[in-house]
Amino acid sequence: MKVTAEIIDNKGVVIISEDANVTQDGDLATLFSKAIAAFRRKHPDTSLFSDENHPGYTVRLR
């Protein structure tokens, strides 16, 4: 099954989108890691986590 992992901001805007075929144990974890790595490459000085001045991001699987 093809699954998309998206990292979205607090307004629902997709920042990163990565696709992969998920057929066995571990494939979702690999896809999740791929999306986070892409986010870190594109936004090296931005944290995925929330703090009091920034609401953070959400990882959505579809």
ABEGO torsion letter per residue (X at the ends): XBBBBBBBBAAGBBABBBBBBBABBGAAAAAAAAAAAAAAAABAABBABBBAABAEBBBBBX
